[in-house]
Structures are given as C-alpha cells and as structure tokens.
Amino acid sequence: MPQSRELSAFLVLMAGAGALWVTGGWLTQRIAGAVRQGLTFDRSTVFDPSAPPTLLLEQAWAALASIGPLLLILVVAALAGPLMLGGLNFSSKALTADWTRLDPLKGFGRMFSAYSAGELVKAILKSLLVGGVVVWVVQHDREAIFALMGQPLETGMQSMSQLVLFSTLVIVGSMFLIVAVDVPFQLWQYYRRLRMTKEEVRKEMKELEGDPQLKARIRSQQREIARRRMMAAVPKAQVVVTNPTHFAVALAYDEKLPAPRVVAKGRGVIAQRIREIAREHGVPLLEAPPLARALYAHTELDDIIPAALYRAVAEVMAYVYQLNAWMARGGRAPELPTDLPVPTELDPGVSND
C-alpha cells in the first residue's frame, strides 16, 4: 500500500485549521477561563498543602476537555491519509524481531541507495519550502506577535488564535503544493514496484500452468494406467477383432446393454499385446480387417458399437457362440464369417492391409 507522509501532514494541518476556524472563539474562552481560574486563589488555598495538587488536576481535566475535540479531529485526519491511498493494513509482522536490520552492511546500503538519495532531496526541498513559508509568516506578523505582550488576556488570546489560524492556513497552502507532487509520485512508484519483470511473469505462468516436464510425466502415467486397465479388460471380452496385424478391438457383451461395447483397442504394439493376452486367456481372435478398422476409427473405450455395425458384429458374436459350443460339445466346427456387412463410409481403408 503506498504511503505519503506529506498527505497525512497536510490532512492533519487542514483539519487543525478547520477546527480552529470553527471552534476558535469557544476554545479561546475556555483557555482564558482556565488560565484565569488557575491564577486566582484565596489565602486559605495558599496555606493548604493539599490544595495545589487538586487545583492542578482540575486544570488538567479542564484543559483536556477543551482540546479533546481538537485532538479527536486530528486523529481522524491522521487516519484518513492511509485510507485515501488504499486502506489500513494491520499486520503483526512489523512487531516481530527482524535481526537483518541490524546488519551494518545492509544499513549502509540503504543509506547510500538511490531511493535514500531521492528521499533526502525531497526532504531538503520540503524543508526549504515550509521553512521559507514560516519565515515569511513570522516577518509578516512580527509586529502583531510583539503586540501580544501589551494586550489584555482575553484580547491577547483572541489575537493569538487569529495569528495561529492564519499561520496554519499559510503552511497548509504550502503543504498542498508538496502533496500535489508527492502523492502522484508515490502512487507511480508503488505500482511500478508491483510490476513484474518478464522473468517473474514467465515464472508465475510456469507455476500456474505447471512444469511442462511434470505435466508430460503425469500424462504419461495416466496413459499407462489407462492402458493397464484396458489390458485387464481383455480377458473378459467375448472376441477380439483383428486386422490381422495392425489393429485389434476387443468386444464384450452384457445383457443389460443394447449392443456389445469396446473394452480394449489399439494399433501396432498395443494391438499385438491385446492379441497376446487374448491367446493367453482363450479369447477367440477373428480376422476381419474392414470391421476392425471401422471399430477402431469410430469408437472409444467403453463405447457401444455404432448402429451401422450391429449386423456385422451380430454375425461375429453368433460365430463366437457357435465356436464356444463346438469347443464344449464337439461336432461340426462353425464356418468363419466372411464378407461382413461393413458400410464403406465407416471403413477408413488402410492401404497397407
């Protein structure tokens, strides 16, 4: 959060000047009355040892009651500065011990940094401006200041309050020039420090999106897990349709489903592994290149076969049931299905078959 001491000082002075303008007469009368009461006492008070502390406490409470509203206004004005530049930020971190601040090398570095040099120049210019205004005010009101000593108490208090109010207004006017320059500069410097370099932007994007190597490793592990799950489903299939070497699609049928679904599919090395697992577990293999290509191209894992392939797959499943019955009871071996009705638009027609 940007901070500007000049803005806080300006608001405090402006609030003080406004409070003096509004309550100047009342405050002057209260102070004059307190002074008069403090300087008025009788003979019994002089010889009473307990009277001075009591009178002093009464005068202190009277003074506090007189300047209390002014102090409250000044506190509110002091808090308004940070609120105008972004709000208050309470943190216990500032209360913790930071032993690095005791490092003399870092201390010298902060003292002779470009930021410290700029702050020094700003402080000198502000001191010259405010000091020059104060000198001008004293020179301008010199006769009125000396005249206070010869005036009655109430008249002198009123004159003094007018002098204080005028001096405060002039100093506030000079502080306004400083604030008009310092606040935009503090905001610009604050937001410039918040801007990230290109390296910081790349680092943040990398943290948000993740390390590409780690993401690639995660994707590889996910593919491996999916491949293992798919291979574990091959023994539960009723048939594996092959290309015969390039593609392999394992089909399983559940009476709860309207048609068989694809439980495993692959090409190349994966297809070879599917065939090996099918042989190991006695799952029938059927060479039907057009059907294998169509199933591989137009289905995903756990998908039900397309409606256009129902007839072709039905012939395959009928052959599988006949094959299982023949292997169980013997008899005449079933004939391999040929010329399966696979729509031409579903067959990608791989050229190397």
N, C-alpha and C positions, 0 to 999 in steps of 0.2 A: 504494500500500500504506500503510495507516495506521501511524503511529509513535507510540510513547508512551515518552518518556524516563523517566517515573515507573515504568513497568512494568520497564524494563531495570534501573533503580537498585534497585528492590525485589527483583528476582531476584538481582542481584549481592549485595546485603546479606544476603538469606536464604541464598544459597549459602555466603557467607562465614561466617555464623553457624553453619550446619550443619557446615561444615568445621572450624571452631574447636571446636565441641562434640565432634566425633568425634576430631580429631587434636590437641586442645588439650594434653593431657598429653605426648604424644610431641613436639610442636613446642616445648613449654616446655623439655623436657630437652635437645633439640638446640640450642636457642638458648643455654640456660645453659651447656652444654658448650662451644659456640663462644666465648662470652664468657670463660669460664674459660681456655680454651686461648689466646685472644688476649692475656690479661693475665698469662700465665705464660711466663716465659723465663729463661734462664740467662745467665751472664756472657759466654760466648762469642757468644751471639746479639746482645748489646748492642754488642760491638766488631766485629761482622761487617757491613760496609756492604751486602752482598748479601742479608742475612737479612730485613730489613723488607719489601722487595717480594715475596719468596717467601711470607712469612707472610701478607701482605695478600692475595695471590692465593689462597692456601689457604683463608683465612677467607671470601673472596668466594664461592668454589665451595661451601664448606660451607653458607653462608647460602642460596645459590641452591638447593642440594639440599634444604634444609629447607623453604623457602617455595615450591618449584616446584610440588608438588601443589596447594597452595592457589591459586596463580596460575592453574593449568590449570583448576581448578574455576570460578574467577571468569570466565575467558574463555568457557567453555562457557555459563555463566549469562548473560553479556552477549549471546551469540549466540542464546540461547533466546527472548529478548524479541521480536525481529522475526519469528522463526519462528512464534511463537504467534499473531501478528497477520496472518499471510498469507504467510510465507516470505521468504527472502532474494532480493533483486533486484540483481544485479550489472550495472552499466552503465558504459560508458566515457564517456558523455555528461557525467557530473559532472567528468571530468578535462579536458574541453575548455574553452578560454577563452571566457567569456561577458562581453563588454565592456559589455553593457547594465547589468550590476550596478554598474558604475562611474558610472552616471548619477545625479547627486545628486538630481535631481527625483524619480526613481523611488525612490531610497533614502529620502527624506523621506516619500514616500507610503506606503512600507512601514512606516516608523517610527510614523507617526501614523494608521494604519488601525485599523479596529475589531478586526481579528484581533490586531494587536500590543497593543492596549489590553487585550483579553481575556487574552492570554498574560502581560502584566505583572501583572494582578490575580491570576492563578493563581500566578505566581512569588512574589508577596508573601505570599499565603496559605500556600503551601507553606513558605516560609522562616520565617514566624511559627510554623507548626506544628512543623516539625523543630527550629527554634531553641529553641522552648519546651520540647520534649522533652529536648534536650541540656542546657539549663539545669537542668531538674528532675533529670536523671541526675547532673550534677555536684554539685548541692546534696545529693542523696540519698546519694552515695558520697564526700562530701568528706572525712570522717574516714578512710575506708579508703584514699583516694588519698594523703593525708598520711602515713598509717601505713606506706606502702611504703618510705619513706626509711629507716626504722629496722629493717626486716626483713632477714634473710639473703638471699643472692642467689637460692637455689632457692625459698625460701618467697615472696620478693617476686615472682618470675616467675610462680609459680602464682597468687598473689593478683591480679597484674596481668591474667593471662589470664582469670580469672573476671570481673574488672571489665569487660574488653573484651567478653567474651561477653554479659554482662548488658546493657551499653550498646548493643551491636549488636542484641540481641533487642528492646529497647525501641524503638530507632529503626526497626527493621523493622516493628514493630507500628504505628507512626505512618505509615510509608510505605504500609502496607496500606490504610489509610483513604483515602489520596490515590489509590492505584491503583484502588480500588473505584469512585471517582468519575471519574477521568480516562480509564480505558480505555473504558467505555461512551460517554463524551463524544467521544473521538477516533474511535471506530467510527461513531457517528452523524454526526459532522461529515464524515468521509471519504465515507460513502455518500451524504450529502446533496450533496456536491460532484460526485459521479458522476452524480446525477440530471440528466437533460437538460430544458431548457425546452421549451415547446410548439413554439417556432420551430425549435429544434435537432431535435426529433422529426420535424417536417414536412420539414426539410432532409434528414435521414437517409433518410426514406421516399422522398423525391424522388430521392435518389442511388441507392437500392436499386432502385426501380421504373423509374427513368429519367425524363427530361424528357418530359412529355406531348406537347409540340410536336415534339420529336425523334422520339418513338415514332410519332407520326402521320405525320411525314415519311418515316420508314423504311417504314411500312406502305404509304404511297402509292407509294414507289419499288418496293416488292415487287409491288404490284398492277400497276404499269406494266410491270415486267419480265415478269410472267406474261402480261399482255395482249400484249406484243410476241411472246413465244414462241408464244402461241396463234395470233396472226395469221400468223406464219411457217409454221404447220402447215396453213393453209387451202389453199394451192396443191397440197398433197399429198393433199387429200381427193378422193373419187370423186363426191360430191354434196353440195349444201347445201340442206337442207330449210328452207323459209321459211313465214311466217305470213299474208300475204306481207311485211308491213312491220314488225311488232312483234318477231318472233322470227326467229332464224336459227341452225341447228345444222348443223355440217359433220361428215360421216361419212366414215371411211376404213376400208378392209377389208384385212386381212393374212391370207394363207392360214394363218399359224401360229396365228391366233386363231379361236375358235369362232364369232364373230359380229363385225360391224362395231363400231367404237368411236367415241366422240365426241372429235374433235380440236379443236373450237372451238365455242363457243356464246355467245350474247349477246342482248340485247334493246335496243331503242331505237337509240341512236347506234352502239353496238358491233355490233348486228345489221346496220345499214346498211353499216358498214365491212367486215364479213365478206362481204356481197354484192358490194361493190365489188371487193374483192380476188379473189373467185371469178370475176367477169366478166373482170377483167384477165388471169387465168391460164386462162381457158377451162374452169372447173369448172362443170358443169351446176347450174342452180338449179331446184328443184321446189317449187311452191306446194302445200303440204299442211298447212293450219292445225292440224287436230287432232293430227297426228303431230308437228309442230314444237313445239306446246305440251306434249305428253306427254314428248318427248325433253328439252326444256328443264327441265321440272319434276322429272323423275325420274332424271336422270343428271348426273354431274360430268365434268370434263375427264379424258380417257383412260379413262373407264369404258366397258365393253362394254354395249351396249343391253340393256334388260330383256328377259327371255324372252317376256313378253307382247307385245312389239312385234316379235318375229322375223318373223312373217308379213308385217306391213306393210312393214318395212324390206326384206324379201326382194323384194317387188314393186317397191319403189323401185330396188333395185340391179339387178334384171332390166331395168327400163326404162333405167337408165343404160348398161348393157352394150349393149342394142339401139340406144340413141342413138349411142353411140360407133361401133358397127359401121355404122350408116346414114351417119354423117358421113364414115367412111373409105371405104366402098364404094358409097354411094348406094343407090338402090332406094326401097322404101316406108318412109316415116317411121313410127316407133313411136307408138302412142297413149299419151297421158298417163294414168297410173293414176288412177282415181277410186274413191271410197268405200273408202279403205284401212281395213282392219280394226283400228281403234284402240279398245281397251277403254274404255268410258265412264268407269270409275273412275280411269283414268290421264290423262284429258283434263281439265285444270283449267277449261276452258270460259271463256276470256277474253271478257268481254261486248262489248269494242269491236272485235271482228272482224266 
